[in-house]
Amino acid sequence: MNLEESIRQIVSEELDKRDQSSKLTPQDQFCKEKNLSRTTVWRARRSGQLETVTIGRKVFVNESQFGKK
C-alpha cells in the first residue's frame, strides 16, 4: 500500500465517522433512547442547550450536539 492509498483510506474513514455523528433523530425516539421526558427536552431546546431541526410539525434532534454545550 502506497502513501496515496493510505491517505484515501484515512479520509474515507473520517468521512464515515462524520456522517454518523450528524444523525438526526425524531424527538420522540430521542426521548425514549435517552430516557428523558418530553418536558426536559423542550426545556433544553428553549434554553439553547439542544440543537433541533423542525421539518413541518416534526422535531428532530441533532445527536452530535447533545451534551456539548
N, CA and C of each residue as an Amber inpcrd file, in Angstrom:
protein
   207
   0.8560000  -1.1790000   0.0000000   0.0000000   0.0000000   0.0000000
   0.8970000   1.2360000   0.0000000   0.6580000   2.0980000  -0.9600000
   1.4830000   3.3020000  -1.0210000   0.8470000   4.4410000  -0.2240000
   1.5090000   5.5560000  -0.1940000   1.0840000   6.6990000   0.6100000
  -0.2850000   7.2250000   0.1680000  -0.4870000   7.3150000  -1.1290000
  -1.7520000   7.8440000  -1.6490000  -2.9360000   6.9670000  -1.2360000
  -2.7800000   5.6720000  -1.2980000  -3.8460000   4.7540000  -0.8850000
  -4.1210000   4.8660000   0.6080000  -3.0720000   5.0360000   1.3830000
  -3.2320000   5.1950000   2.8370000  -4.0200000   6.4610000   3.1600000
  -3.6920000   7.5360000   2.4760000  -4.3910000   8.8000000   2.7050000
  -5.8590000   8.6680000   2.3190000  -6.1430000   8.0390000   1.2010000
  -7.5310000   7.8450000   0.7720000  -8.3160000   7.0220000   1.7900000
  -7.6950000   6.0070000   2.3260000  -8.3620000   5.1590000   3.3050000
  -8.6680000   5.9510000   4.5780000  -7.7190000   6.7310000   5.0580000
  -7.9110000   7.5240000   6.2700000  -9.0140000   8.5630000   6.0640000
  -8.9920000   9.2470000   4.9240000 -10.0090000  10.2500000   4.6270000
 -11.3840000   9.5980000   4.5470000 -11.4710000   8.4520000   3.9140000
 -12.7400000   7.7410000   3.8020000 -13.2790000   7.3500000   5.1710000
 -12.4240000   6.8730000   6.0660000 -12.8460000   6.5040000   7.4190000
 -13.3390000   7.7240000   8.1960000 -12.6490000   8.8440000   8.0650000
 -13.0430000  10.0670000   8.7720000 -14.3850000  10.5900000   8.2630000
 -14.6130000  10.5070000   6.9590000 -15.8930000  10.9390000   6.4020000
 -17.0280000  10.0550000   6.8950000 -16.7820000   8.7570000   7.0110000
 -17.8000000   7.8440000   7.5330000 -18.1540000   8.1990000   8.9760000
 -17.1540000   8.5180000   9.7820000 -17.4000000   8.9010000  11.1780000
 -18.2310000  10.1720000  11.2440000 -17.9090000  11.1390000  10.3860000
 -18.6210000  12.4120000  10.3830000 -20.0850000  12.2120000  10.0020000
 -20.3490000  11.3660000   9.0280000 -21.7270000  11.1180000   8.5920000
 -22.5560000  10.5100000   9.7160000 -21.9700000   9.6340000  10.5010000
 -22.6980000   9.0070000  11.5970000 -22.9460000   9.9700000  12.7320000
 -22.0410000  10.9200000  12.9420000 -22.1740000  11.8280000  14.0830000
 -23.2090000  12.9230000  13.8370000 -23.5920000  13.1670000  12.5940000
 -24.5690000  14.2100000  12.3090000 -25.9570000  13.6200000  12.0900000
 -26.2590000  12.5820000  12.7970000 -27.5250000  11.8700000  12.6470000
 -28.6640000  12.6660000  13.2840000 -29.7370000  12.8420000  12.5190000
 -30.9390000  13.4780000  13.0520000 -31.9030000  12.3930000  13.5030000
 -32.3970000  12.5280000  14.7230000 -33.3010000  11.5460000  15.3040000
 -34.6010000  12.2450000  15.6790000 -35.7480000  11.6360000  15.3890000
 -37.0090000  12.2330000  15.8330000 -37.0130000  12.4170000  17.3530000
 -37.6150000  13.5060000  17.8020000 -37.5890000  13.8370000  19.2280000
 -38.1900000  12.7270000  20.0910000 -39.2780000  12.1180000  19.6510000
 -39.9000000  11.0470000  20.4420000 -38.9400000   9.8790000  20.6370000
 -38.2720000   9.4900000  19.5670000 -37.3210000   8.3800000  19.6480000
 -36.1250000   8.7630000  20.5220000 -35.6590000  10.0130000  20.3980000
 -34.5510000  10.5080000  21.2010000 -34.8910000  10.4270000  22.6870000
 -36.1200000  10.8290000  23.0340000 -36.5620000  10.7820000  24.4380000
 -36.5610000   9.3490000  24.9690000 -37.0350000   8.4170000  24.1520000
 -37.0770000   7.0130000  24.5710000 -35.6700000   6.4430000  24.7380000
 -34.7790000   6.7270000  23.7870000 -33.4120000   6.1850000  23.8340000
 -32.6180000   6.7300000  25.0150000 -32.7980000   8.0090000  25.3240000
 -32.0270000   8.6550000  26.3960000 -32.7520000   8.6410000  27.7350000
 -33.9750000   8.0820000  27.7410000 -34.7940000   8.0130000  28.9480000
 -35.0260000   9.4100000  29.5380000 -35.4410000  10.3400000  28.6660000
 -35.7380000  11.7100000  29.0640000 -37.2070000  12.0030000  28.8140000
 -37.7670000  12.9060000  29.5910000 -39.1510000  13.2980000  29.3540000
 -39.2000000  14.3500000  28.2430000 -40.3730000  14.4880000  27.6390000
 -40.5350000  15.4980000  26.5870000 -40.3370000  16.8950000  27.1560000
 -40.7300000  17.1010000  28.4090000 -40.5830000  18.4110000  29.0430000
 -39.1140000  18.7690000  29.2120000 -38.3020000  17.8170000  29.6190000
 -36.8640000  18.0610000  29.7930000 -36.2280000  18.4390000  28.4610000
 -36.5830000  17.7280000  27.4160000 -36.0330000  18.0240000  26.0840000
 -36.5160000  19.3910000  25.6140000 -37.7800000  19.7190000  25.8610000
 -38.3140000  21.0250000  25.4750000 -37.5520000  22.1520000  26.1870000
 -37.2770000  21.9720000  27.4710000 -36.5320000  22.9930000  28.2240000
 -35.1200000  23.1590000  27.6660000 -34.4860000  22.0560000  27.3190000
 -33.1340000  22.1250000  26.7400000 -33.1660000  22.8260000  25.3830000
 -34.2000000  22.5720000  24.5880000 -34.3550000  23.2540000  23.3000000
 -34.5290000  24.7450000  23.5090000 -35.4090000  25.0980000  24.4350000
 -35.7240000  26.5010000  24.6830000 -34.5140000  27.2880000  25.1860000
 -33.6920000  26.6680000  26.0120000 -32.5180000  27.3540000  26.5710000
 -31.3240000  27.3350000  25.6210000 -31.4430000  26.6180000  24.5010000
 -30.3600000  26.5900000  23.5200000 -29.3230000  25.5120000  23.7800000
 -29.5720000  24.6060000  24.7010000 -28.6220000  23.5440000  25.0190000
 -28.7070000  22.3750000  24.0500000 -29.7890000  22.3090000  23.3050000
 -30.0160000  21.1860000  22.4080000 -30.3900000  21.7180000  21.0330000
 -29.6220000  21.3280000  20.0300000 -29.8760000  21.7840000  18.6680000
 -30.9270000  20.8870000  18.0110000 -31.9650000  21.5060000  17.4760000
 -33.0260000  20.7460000  16.8220000 -33.3020000  21.3130000  15.4410000
 -33.9370000  20.4870000  14.6230000 -34.3730000  20.8820000  13.2920000
 -35.8490000  20.5370000  13.1950000 -36.6510000  21.4860000  12.7610000
 -38.0800000  21.2450000  12.6070000 -38.4010000  21.1180000  11.1300000
 -39.0040000  20.0020000  10.7710000 -39.4400000  19.7640000   9.4030000
 -40.9470000  19.5590000   9.4650000 -41.6810000  20.5440000   8.9760000
 -43.1320000  20.5110000   9.1200000 -43.4860000  20.6410000  10.5900000
 -44.1850000  19.6560000  11.1120000 -44.5300000  19.6530000  12.5380000
 -43.6470000  18.7100000  13.3410000 -42.7540000  18.0240000  12.6640000
 -41.8980000  17.0210000  13.3160000 -40.5840000  17.6700000  13.7490000
 -40.1610000  17.3860000  14.9790000 -38.9250000  17.9360000  15.5290000
 -37.8710000  16.8340000  15.5620000 -36.6890000  17.1400000  15.0150000
 -35.5650000  16.2130000  15.0050000 -34.4450000  16.7740000  15.8540000
 -33.7610000  15.8920000  16.5630000 -32.6570000  16.2720000  17.4330000
 -31.3510000  15.8760000  16.7590000 -30.3880000  16.8030000  16.7520000
 -29.0640000  16.5130000  16.2240000 -28.2500000  15.8820000  17.3570000
 -28.0930000  14.5670000  17.3000000 -27.4460000  13.8430000  18.4040000
 -25.9900000  14.2190000  18.6010000 -25.3260000  14.6940000  17.5520000
 -23.9120000  15.0430000  17.7110000 -23.7310000  16.2460000  18.6280000
 -24.7620000  17.0630000  18.7820000 -24.6840000  18.2420000  19.6400000
 -25.1360000  17.9780000  21.0620000 -25.7060000  16.8100000  21.3250000
 -26.2610000  16.5190000  22.6480000 -25.1660000  16.4740000  23.6990000
 -25.3060000  17.3040000  24.7160000 -24.3810000  17.3120000  25.8450000
 -23.0800000  18.0770000  25.6020000 -22.9630000  18.8070000  24.4900000
 -21.7200000  19.5120000  24.2060000 -21.7410000  20.9770000  24.6070000
 -22.9180000  21.5060000  24.9300000 -22.9950000  22.9400000  25.2600000
 -23.0450000  23.1340000  26.7480000
